[in-house]
Amino acid sequence: MGAARDILAAGNPPRAVFLDYPLGNTAGRPFAPDEQYAITRSAIEALERMTGPGTIETLDRVWSDDETWKTEAARTDGADRRQPRDPTPRYQFEEDRIAAEAARAP
């Protein structure tokens, strides 16, 4: 799955799903689990239908009623208007945390 069709195509995947959403939102809007589930389900169904190599299917969803978000996403002034990121590492399992910390130890 990807939100940059040109990058997906350049990677020459055996099959891919494109969603015309802002980068970082490939599986849907933050804090919108119903939308995320629906997008993921649609992507899986699309992947199951694909038979030819190099196929990229576009999901039929829109981020907003207009496309002004694309202008903001294409800004080149270097201004990052996204929410601040939380740099706290998160691990699925305690063993993963232990392994990551051991790998960083001098």
C-alpha positions in Angstrom: 0.0 0.0 0.0 1.2 3.5 -0.7 0.1 7.1 -1.0 2.7 8.1 -3.6 1.8 6.4 -6.9 5.0 7.4 -8.7 7.1 5.8 -5.9 5.0 2.7 -5.9 5.4 2.4 -9.7 9.2 3.1 -9.5 9.5 0.2 -7.0 8.1 -2.2 -9.6 6.0 -4.2 -7.0 4.4 -7.5 -8.0 1.1 -5.8 -7.0 0.2 -2.7 -5.0 -2.7 -0.6 -3.8 -2.6 3.2 -4.1 -4.6 5.5 -1.8 -4.7 9.2 -2.8 -4.3 10.4 0.8 -1.6 12.5 2.3 1.7 10.7 3.0 1.7 9.0 6.3 -2.0 8.3 6.1 -1.9 5.3 3.8 -4.2 3.2 6.1 -6.6 6.1 6.9 -6.9 9.1 9.2 -5.4 9.0 12.6 -7.8 7.9 15.4 -10.4 6.7 12.8 -10.3 2.9 13.3 -13.5 2.3 11.3 -12.0 4.0 8.3 -8.6 2.3 8.8 -10.3 -1.1 8.9 -12.4 -0.3 5.8 -9.3 0.8 3.9 -7.3 -2.2 5.0 -10.1 -4.6 4.0 -10.5 -2.9 0.6 -6.7 -3.2 0.0 -6.7 -6.9 0.9 -9.6 -7.5 -1.4 -7.9 -5.6 -4.2 -4.7 -7.6 -3.7 -6.6 -10.8 -3.9 -8.2 -9.8 -7.2 -4.9 -8.9 -8.9 -3.6 -11.4 -11.3 -0.9 -9.6 -13.4 2.5 -8.6 -12.3 3.1 -4.9 -11.8 -0.6 -4.1 -11.1 -1.4 -1.0 -9.1 -5.0 -0.6 -8.1 -6.4 2.7 -6.9 -8.8 2.6 -3.9 -11.9 4.6 -4.5 -11.7 6.9 -1.5 -11.2 10.7 -1.1 -9.4 12.5 1.7 -11.7 15.6 1.4 -14.3 17.2 -0.8 -11.7 19.4 -2.4 -8.0 18.9 -3.2 -6.5 21.8 -1.3 -4.7 19.3 0.9 -2.5 18.4 -2.1 -1.2 22.0 -2.3 -0.3 22.0 1.4 1.4 18.6 1.0 3.4 19.8 -1.9 4.9 22.8 -0.1 8.6 23.3 -0.7 9.3 26.0 1.9 10.4 23.4 4.4 7.7 24.2 6.9 6.5 21.1 8.6 2.9 21.7 9.7 2.3 18.2 11.1 1.7 17.4 14.7 4.9 17.0 16.7 6.1 13.4 16.8 6.5 11.5 20.0 10.1 10.1 20.0 9.3 7.5 22.6 10.1 4.0 21.3 7.2 1.5 21.4 7.5 -2.2 21.2 5.0 -4.9 20.7 6.7 -7.3 23.1 8.9 -6.8 26.1 11.5 -9.1 24.5 11.7 -6.6 21.6 12.4 -3.7 23.9 15.2 -5.7 25.7 16.7 -6.7 22.3 16.6 -3.1 21.0 18.2 -1.7 24.2 20.9 -4.4 24.1 21.7 -3.6 20.5 22.2 0.1 21.4 24.4 -0.6 24.4 28.1 0.3 24.0 
